[in-house]
Amino acid sequence: MTEPAMNRPTLSVESAFDAGAVARVVEAAFGPGRYAKTAERLREGSNPEAGFVMRGEAGVIGSVRLWPIRVGALRATFLGPIAVDRTWREAGLGAALVEACIAWAREQGLPGILLVGDSPFFGRFGFERTDAVVLPGPVNPSRLLWLALDGEKPVGLARIG
């Protein structure tokens, strides 16, 4: 038996009208402690260059954003935060959001995507640990991941770009 279409979440580009809902989903997933993380230092003072949301019957149930960065002289994008409502975490929504980010970065001709995350989850998309990137604060080196879209390897300090 197939699930009714209205029960299946849909992926769309984030709009300005989604900001409050995205903030609620991220807050529920990460709490206020996220503001102390190094990834937030990289996003501070910047605006996302792209964002995607998953919508369910009750509204936004997942989100992800991409941020413009430079790693040394290399222009790239920084993925995060990615958040999915806890009731939908086993439904593959996070994977769909990551795939949308990868497709967007390829369309933009970017050499790669940087993120801080879990290697078991992101490794299936081709993200690999990188020791050649420095973030503006402490980060667990095993969680600093790079997806090369054109074979280039990032080297240097990551900063708003």
C-alpha positions, 0 to 999 in steps of 0.5 A: 500500500502506498502512502498518500501524497499529502503525508510525504514531505516535500523538498523546496528552496527556503524562502524568507517566509520560512525563517521563523519555522527554520529557527524553531526546527534548528533550536529544537535539534541543537538548543541554545548551545549551538551558539558556542560552537565553532561552526557558528563563528564561521557563519557569523556576519554572513547570510546563507547563499542557499537553503532548503526545507522539507515541508510536511502537513504541519509546515517546515520539518527539516532544513539546511543552509549553505554559507559562502566561505573561502578556504585559503584562496579557494571559494567554497560553501559551508553546509549547516546546520542541518536539522530534522524534526525528531519525529521524522529523523528516520525517514531519509529527510536529512539525506534528501537535504544533503543531496539538494546541497550537493546538487546546488554546489555542483550547479554553482561550479563550486569546488567543494563543500565543507562541514562539521558533522558525523563521518558515518552519516556524511561519508555516504555522500563522499565527504572525507575528513580533512586535516588541511583546513583550519576553522576560527575556533576549536573543532574535533578534527574527526568531524571536519569534513570536505566533499571535493566536487572537482578534485581540489583539496582545500588548504588554509583558514576557513573564513566568510567568503 
